[in-house]
Amino acid sequence: MNAIIFSSQRQADLSFAWAGGFVDGEGCIRIAKRDPGGNANPVYSLEVTITQNCLGTLEHFQNVLGIKSSIYVFGGTGAVRSTVFGLTYRCTRARELLEALHPYLVRKRLEAAVGIEFANRASFARQGRRRHSDAEIELREGYYLKLRALKPRGPAAVVL
């Protein structure tokens, strides 16, 4: 049997194509919105999350891209009895991930583009107790709503 030998660039392209397909099928791209209460700024953060019941697959995903992030463990409860792992990229790492995979995405390509644009326009620097300007909050809320509108809703969203 002859083995197929790929150049290192071809191998990298294949690995990134696999990772892009994995995000298309198993990932969630979102701008999370949190209200910390009081007079604090609302928090908007770009997030890419992949959940999976195989820890090794998520570790392989990180190794392929060379971008590490946190993997959370969720014990089985209710209808889901097995352990589930969640790999979440936030803010700058989420942008790096989306920029690297954007050429390989299909289903989530537009979501990724909006996420990248949000990350490039909104600062992820902490403001402390200082309030964001109304314009900055309006910018963040606009991207939050724009990305949310791209999410499929209900049975009509299924395309066969």
HUURPE-V459214 format. One record per residue. N is the residue number from 1. RES is the residue in three letters. SS is DSSP state (@ for helix, = for strand, . for the rest). NEAR is the number of other C-alpha atoms within 12 Angstrom. Layout:
BEGIN
N	RES	SS	NEAR
N	RES	SS	NEAR
END
This chain:
BEGIN
1	MET	.	3
2	ASN	.	4
3	ALA	.	5
4	ILE	.	8
5	ILE	.	9
6	PHE	.	12
7	SER	.	10
8	SER	@	10
9	GLN	@	11
10	ARG	@	13
11	GLN	@	15
12	ALA	@	20
13	ASP	@	20
14	LEU	@	19
15	SER	@	25
16	PHE	@	30
17	ALA	@	24
18	TRP	@	25
19	ALA	@	36
20	GLY	@	32
21	GLY	@	24
22	PHE	@	30
23	VAL	@	36
24	ASP	@	28
25	GLY	@	20
26	GLU	@	24
27	GLY	=	32
28	CYS	=	35
29	ILE	=	40
30	ARG	=	39
31	ILE	=	39
32	ALA	=	28
33	LYS	=	22
34	ARG	=	16
35	ASP	=	13
36	PRO	.	12
37	GLY	.	9
38	GLY	.	9
39	ASN	.	13
40	ALA	.	17
41	ASN	.	25
42	PRO	=	28
43	VAL	=	29
44	TYR	=	34
45	SER	=	34
46	LEU	=	43
47	GLU	=	37
48	VAL	=	39
49	THR	=	34
50	ILE	=	37
51	THR	=	30
52	GLN	=	28
53	ASN	.	24
54	CYS	.	20
55	LEU	@	22
56	GLY	@	17
57	THR	@	23
58	LEU	@	34
59	GLU	@	27
60	HIS	@	20
61	PHE	@	36
62	GLN	@	26
63	ASN	@	17
64	VAL	@	25
65	LEU	@	28
66	GLY	.	18
67	ILE	.	27
68	LYS	.	22
69	SER	.	27
70	SER	=	23
71	ILE	=	27
72	TYR	=	21
73	VAL	=	19
74	PHE	=	20
75	GLY	.	15
76	GLY	.	13
77	THR	=	10
78	GLY	.	9
79	ALA	.	8
80	VAL	=	11
81	ARG	.	11
82	SER	.	15
83	THR	.	19
84	VAL	=	23
85	PHE	=	24
86	GLY	=	30
87	LEU	=	36
88	THR	=	35
89	TYR	=	34
90	ARG	=	32
91	CYS	@	34
92	THR	@	27
93	ARG	@	29
94	ALA	@	40
95	ARG	@	34
96	GLU	@	28
97	LEU	@	40
98	LEU	@	44
99	GLU	@	28
100	ALA	@	28
101	LEU	@	37
102	HIS	@	30
103	PRO	@	23
104	TYR	@	27
105	LEU	.	28
106	VAL	.	21
107	ARG	.	26
108	LYS	.	31
109	ARG	@	29
110	LEU	@	26
111	GLU	@	38
112	ALA	@	42
113	ALA	@	32
114	VAL	@	33
115	GLY	@	44
116	ILE	@	35
117	GLU	@	28
118	PHE	@	35
119	ALA	@	33
120	ASN	@	22
121	ARG	@	21
122	ALA	.	32
123	SER	.	21
124	PHE	.	23
125	ALA	.	15
126	ARG	.	17
127	GLN	.	15
128	GLY	.	13
129	ARG	.	12
130	ARG	.	12
131	ARG	.	17
132	HIS	.	24
133	SER	.	14
134	ASP	@	13
135	ALA	@	13
136	GLU	@	22
137	ILE	@	22
138	GLU	@	17
139	LEU	@	22
140	ARG	@	35
141	GLU	@	25
142	GLY	@	24
143	TYR	@	33
144	TYR	@	33
145	LEU	@	22
146	LYS	@	22
147	LEU	@	31
148	ARG	@	24
149	ALA	@	16
150	LEU	.	24
151	LYS	.	23
152	PRO	.	16
153	ARG	.	11
154	GLY	.	8
155	PRO	@	8
156	ALA	@	9
157	ALA	@	10
158	VAL	.	10
159	VAL	.	9
160	LEU	.	5
END
